[in-house]
């Protein structure tokens, strides 16, 4: 399944972004309120300055304590982002996420961020493909 198909199946949820300079505390509140695992740091809503995950925040809490909550997202965001495009296959996305040990991948088209694929999205797409293949094979075996 292609990234474009995965995004269509998710509907128009949009990508939750925060601007550079946002406090870690404010970003954490957004993560909790939206029940999501990451925010994209973007000055325009389409640009990609970085990504901040729950894990990034917890890591700093463990290292420095609650004092890190008043720091800026810029201090802890990942800036070396791995992205994908609409024509990429879910299997490729799964491989990149597994090898890189991350769970969220921005989708870029024409230099602009247009969506976000999660590890769960890619797994769901792959399971759907496998179920269709299984049904097709069973149909051929049964003569349908």
ChimeraX commands (.cxc) that place a marker at each C-alpha (Angstrom):
marker #1 position 0.00,0.00,0.00 radius 0.5
marker #1 position 1.28,3.45,-0.87 radius 0.5
marker #1 position 1.66,6.39,1.51 radius 0.5
marker #1 position -0.99,8.27,-0.50 radius 0.5
marker #1 position -3.50,5.48,0.22 radius 0.5
marker #1 position -2.59,5.43,3.91 radius 0.5
marker #1 position -3.16,9.18,4.20 radius 0.5
marker #1 position -6.55,8.87,2.44 radius 0.5
marker #1 position -7.62,6.12,4.85 radius 0.5
marker #1 position -6.69,8.33,7.83 radius 0.5
marker #1 position -8.95,11.13,6.64 radius 0.5
marker #1 position -8.08,14.79,7.04 radius 0.5
marker #1 position -6.69,14.78,10.56 radius 0.5
marker #1 position -3.91,17.23,9.77 radius 0.5
marker #1 position -0.54,17.32,11.47 radius 0.5
marker #1 position -0.23,18.82,14.94 radius 0.5
marker #1 position 2.52,21.41,14.84 radius 0.5
marker #1 position 4.05,23.90,17.24 radius 0.5
marker #1 position 6.22,26.85,16.39 radius 0.5
marker #1 position 9.92,26.99,17.23 radius 0.5
marker #1 position 10.38,28.58,20.65 radius 0.5
marker #1 position 7.36,26.82,22.17 radius 0.5
marker #1 position 8.02,25.59,25.70 radius 0.5
marker #1 position 8.38,21.87,26.32 radius 0.5
marker #1 position 5.59,22.23,28.88 radius 0.5
marker #1 position 3.18,23.62,26.27 radius 0.5
marker #1 position 4.16,20.89,23.80 radius 0.5
marker #1 position 3.56,18.23,26.49 radius 0.5
marker #1 position 0.10,19.69,27.17 radius 0.5
marker #1 position -0.76,19.42,23.48 radius 0.5
marker #1 position 0.47,15.81,23.37 radius 0.5
marker #1 position -1.71,14.96,26.37 radius 0.5
marker #1 position -4.81,16.83,25.14 radius 0.5
marker #1 position -4.66,15.36,21.63 radius 0.5
marker #1 position -3.55,11.93,22.89 radius 0.5
marker #1 position -0.72,11.80,20.37 radius 0.5
marker #1 position 2.94,10.82,20.60 radius 0.5
marker #1 position 4.66,13.60,18.71 radius 0.5
marker #1 position 4.44,17.18,17.50 radius 0.5
marker #1 position 6.17,18.58,14.46 radius 0.5
marker #1 position 8.06,21.83,14.99 radius 0.5
marker #1 position 7.12,24.08,12.09 radius 0.5
marker #1 position 7.20,27.83,11.65 radius 0.5
marker #1 position 4.60,27.72,8.87 radius 0.5
marker #1 position 2.65,24.50,9.37 radius 0.5
marker #1 position 4.24,23.15,6.17 radius 0.5
marker #1 position 7.95,23.49,6.93 radius 0.5
marker #1 position 9.91,20.92,8.93 radius 0.5
marker #1 position 12.22,22.34,11.56 radius 0.5
marker #1 position 12.09,19.27,13.76 radius 0.5
marker #1 position 9.99,16.72,15.62 radius 0.5
marker #1 position 9.51,16.24,19.37 radius 0.5
marker #1 position 8.18,13.02,20.84 radius 0.5
marker #1 position 7.00,11.90,24.24 radius 0.5
marker #1 position 10.20,9.88,24.47 radius 0.5
marker #1 position 12.31,13.01,23.95 radius 0.5
marker #1 position 10.53,14.73,26.83 radius 0.5
marker #1 position 10.71,11.71,29.16 radius 0.5
marker #1 position 14.42,11.30,28.40 radius 0.5
marker #1 position 15.08,14.90,29.49 radius 0.5
marker #1 position 12.87,14.54,32.56 radius 0.5
marker #1 position 14.99,11.56,33.55 radius 0.5
marker #1 position 18.23,13.42,32.90 radius 0.5
marker #1 position 17.42,16.85,34.30 radius 0.5
marker #1 position 14.15,16.65,36.15 radius 0.5
marker #1 position 11.14,18.95,35.82 radius 0.5
marker #1 position 13.35,21.97,35.06 radius 0.5
marker #1 position 13.45,20.89,31.42 radius 0.5
marker #1 position 9.74,21.69,31.05 radius 0.5
marker #1 position 10.48,25.42,30.82 radius 0.5
marker #1 position 13.04,24.86,28.04 radius 0.5
marker #1 position 12.15,25.30,24.38 radius 0.5
marker #1 position 11.21,22.48,22.02 radius 0.5
marker #1 position 14.17,23.58,19.91 radius 0.5
marker #1 position 16.49,22.24,22.64 radius 0.5
marker #1 position 15.24,18.65,22.41 radius 0.5
marker #1 position 13.67,18.21,18.98 radius 0.5
marker #1 position 15.14,15.85,16.42 radius 0.5
marker #1 position 16.32,17.86,13.44 radius 0.5
marker #1 position 17.71,15.06,11.26 radius 0.5
marker #1 position 14.31,13.95,9.99 radius 0.5
marker #1 position 13.58,10.94,7.85 radius 0.5
marker #1 position 10.67,11.73,5.55 radius 0.5
marker #1 position 8.67,9.91,2.92 radius 0.5
marker #1 position 6.62,10.87,-0.10 radius 0.5
marker #1 position 3.23,9.89,-1.48 radius 0.5
marker #1 position 4.65,7.18,-3.74 radius 0.5
marker #1 position 6.53,5.28,-1.04 radius 0.5
marker #1 position 5.34,1.81,-0.06 radius 0.5
marker #1 position 4.28,0.87,3.47 radius 0.5
marker #1 position 6.92,-1.88,3.58 radius 0.5
marker #1 position 9.67,0.67,2.92 radius 0.5
marker #1 position 8.24,2.94,5.62 radius 0.5
marker #1 position 8.16,0.04,8.11 radius 0.5
marker #1 position 11.79,-0.81,7.33 radius 0.5
marker #1 position 12.96,2.79,7.78 radius 0.5
marker #1 position 11.08,3.19,11.06 radius 0.5
marker #1 position 12.34,-0.11,12.41 radius 0.5
marker #1 position 15.96,0.55,11.45 radius 0.5
marker #1 position 15.85,4.13,12.75 radius 0.5
marker #1 position 13.91,3.23,15.90 radius 0.5
marker #1 position 11.28,5.95,15.48 radius 0.5
marker #1 position 7.49,5.87,15.19 radius 0.5
marker #1 position 6.51,8.98,13.23 radius 0.5
marker #1 position 7.47,10.01,9.70 radius 0.5
marker #1 position 6.47,13.27,8.00 radius 0.5
marker #1 position 5.11,13.00,4.47 radius 0.5
marker #1 position 6.58,15.60,2.13 radius 0.5
marker #1 position 5.33,16.66,-1.28 radius 0.5
marker #1 position 7.04,19.40,-3.25 radius 0.5
marker #1 position 9.09,20.38,-0.22 radius 0.5
marker #1 position 6.03,20.91,2.01 radius 0.5
marker #1 position 4.85,18.65,4.81 radius 0.5
marker #1 position 1.41,17.32,3.92 radius 0.5
marker #1 position 0.91,14.57,6.49 radius 0.5
marker #1 position 2.37,12.27,9.09 radius 0.5
marker #1 position 2.56,8.48,8.99 radius 0.5
marker #1 position 2.85,6.57,12.23 radius 0.5
marker #1 position 4.25,3.11,12.76 radius 0.5
marker #1 position 0.70,2.01,13.57 radius 0.5
marker #1 position -0.57,3.40,10.25 radius 0.5
marker #1 position 2.09,1.46,8.33 radius 0.5
marker #1 position 1.43,-1.77,10.25 radius 0.5
marker #1 position -2.33,-1.43,9.70 radius 0.5
marker #1 position -1.77,-0.91,5.96 radius 0.5
marker #1 position 0.51,-3.92,5.71 radius 0.5
marker #1 position -1.91,-6.15,7.64 radius 0.5
marker #1 position -4.69,-5.05,5.31 radius 0.5
marker #1 position -2.57,-6.01,2.30 radius 0.5
marker #1 position -1.76,-9.39,3.79 radius 0.5
marker #1 position -5.44,-10.07,4.51 radius 0.5
marker #1 position -6.36,-9.24,0.90 radius 0.5
marker #1 position -3.59,-11.51,-0.40 radius 0.5
marker #1 position -4.78,-14.31,1.88 radius 0.5
marker #1 position -8.37,-13.93,0.67 radius 0.5
marker #1 position -7.23,-13.94,-2.97 radius 0.5
marker #1 position -5.16,-17.08,-2.47 radius 0.5
marker #1 position -8.01,-18.84,-0.66 radius 0.5
marker #1 position -10.34,-17.84,-3.50 radius 0.5
marker #1 position -7.97,-19.33,-6.09 radius 0.5
marker #1 position -7.58,-22.54,-4.10 radius 0.5
marker #1 position -11.33,-22.91,-3.62 radius 0.5
marker #1 position -11.96,-22.08,-7.28 radius 0.5
marker #1 position -13.86,-18.80,-6.68 radius 0.5
marker link #1:1,2 radius 0.2
marker link #1:2,3 radius 0.2
marker link #1:3,4 radius 0.2
marker link #1:4,5 radius 0.2
marker link #1:5,6 radius 0.2
marker link #1:6,7 radius 0.2
marker link #1:7,8 radius 0.2
marker link #1:8,9 radius 0.2
marker link #1:9,10 radius 0.2
marker link #1:10,11 radius 0.2
marker link #1:11,12 radius 0.2
marker link #1:12,13 radius 0.2
marker link #1:13,14 radius 0.2
marker link #1:14,15 radius 0.2
marker link #1:15,16 radius 0.2
marker link #1:16,17 radius 0.2
marker link #1:17,18 radius 0.2
marker link #1:18,19 radius 0.2
marker link #1:19,20 radius 0.2
marker link #1:20,21 radius 0.2
marker link #1:21,22 radius 0.2
marker link #1:22,23 radius 0.2
marker link #1:23,24 radius 0.2
marker link #1:24,25 radius 0.2
marker link #1:25,26 radius 0.2
marker link #1:26,27 radius 0.2
marker link #1:27,28 radius 0.2
marker link #1:28,29 radius 0.2
marker link #1:29,30 radius 0.2
marker link #1:30,31 radius 0.2
marker link #1:31,32 radius 0.2
marker link #1:32,33 radius 0.2
marker link #1:33,34 radius 0.2
marker link #1:34,35 radius 0.2
marker link #1:35,36 radius 0.2
marker link #1:36,37 radius 0.2
marker link #1:37,38 radius 0.2
marker link #1:38,39 radius 0.2
marker link #1:39,40 radius 0.2
marker link #1:40,41 radius 0.2
marker link #1:41,42 radius 0.2
marker link #1:42,43 radius 0.2
marker link #1:43,44 radius 0.2
marker link #1:44,45 radius 0.2
marker link #1:45,46 radius 0.2
marker link #1:46,47 radius 0.2
marker link #1:47,48 radius 0.2
marker link #1:48,49 radius 0.2
marker link #1:49,50 radius 0.2
marker link #1:50,51 radius 0.2
marker link #1:51,52 radius 0.2
marker link #1:52,53 radius 0.2
marker link #1:53,54 radius 0.2
marker link #1:54,55 radius 0.2
marker link #1:55,56 radius 0.2
marker link #1:56,57 radius 0.2
marker link #1:57,58 radius 0.2
marker link #1:58,59 radius 0.2
marker link #1:59,60 radius 0.2
marker link #1:60,61 radius 0.2
marker link #1:61,62 radius 0.2
marker link #1:62,63 radius 0.2
marker link #1:63,64 radius 0.2
marker link #1:64,65 radius 0.2
marker link #1:65,66 radius 0.2
marker link #1:66,67 radius 0.2
marker link #1:67,68 radius 0.2
marker link #1:68,69 radius 0.2
marker link #1:69,70 radius 0.2
marker link #1:70,71 radius 0.2
marker link #1:71,72 radius 0.2
marker link #1:72,73 radius 0.2
marker link #1:73,74 radius 0.2
marker link #1:74,75 radius 0.2
marker link #1:75,76 radius 0.2
marker link #1:76,77 radius 0.2
marker link #1:77,78 radius 0.2
marker link #1:78,79 radius 0.2
marker link #1:79,80 radius 0.2
marker link #1:80,81 radius 0.2
marker link #1:81,82 radius 0.2
marker link #1:82,83 radius 0.2
marker link #1:83,84 radius 0.2
marker link #1:84,85 radius 0.2
marker link #1:85,86 radius 0.2
marker link #1:86,87 radius 0.2
marker link #1:87,88 radius 0.2
marker link #1:88,89 radius 0.2
marker link #1:89,90 radius 0.2
marker link #1:90,91 radius 0.2
marker link #1:91,92 radius 0.2
marker link #1:92,93 radius 0.2
marker link #1:93,94 radius 0.2
marker link #1:94,95 radius 0.2
marker link #1:95,96 radius 0.2
marker link #1:96,97 radius 0.2
marker link #1:97,98 radius 0.2
marker link #1:98,99 radius 0.2
marker link #1:99,100 radius 0.2
marker link #1:100,101 radius 0.2
marker link #1:101,102 radius 0.2
marker link #1:102,103 radius 0.2
marker link #1:103,104 radius 0.2
marker link #1:104,105 radius 0.2
marker link #1:105,106 radius 0.2
marker link #1:106,107 radius 0.2
marker link #1:107,108 radius 0.2
marker link #1:108,109 radius 0.2
marker link #1:109,110 radius 0.2
marker link #1:110,111 radius 0.2
marker link #1:111,112 radius 0.2
marker link #1:112,113 radius 0.2
marker link #1:113,114 radius 0.2
marker link #1:114,115 radius 0.2
marker link #1:115,116 radius 0.2
marker link #1:116,117 radius 0.2
marker link #1:117,118 radius 0.2
marker link #1:118,119 radius 0.2
marker link #1:119,120 radius 0.2
marker link #1:120,121 radius 0.2
marker link #1:121,122 radius 0.2
marker link #1:122,123 radius 0.2
marker link #1:123,124 radius 0.2
marker link #1:124,125 radius 0.2
marker link #1:125,126 radius 0.2
marker link #1:126,127 radius 0.2
marker link #1:127,128 radius 0.2
marker link #1:128,129 radius 0.2
marker link #1:129,130 radius 0.2
marker link #1:130,131 radius 0.2
marker link #1:131,132 radius 0.2
marker link #1:132,133 radius 0.2
marker link #1:133,134 radius 0.2
marker link #1:134,135 radius 0.2
marker link #1:135,136 radius 0.2
marker link #1:136,137 radius 0.2
marker link #1:137,138 radius 0.2
marker link #1:138,139 radius 0.2
marker link #1:139,140 radius 0.2
marker link #1:140,141 radius 0.2
marker link #1:141,142 radius 0.2
marker link #1:142,143 radius 0.2
marker link #1:143,144 radius 0.2
view
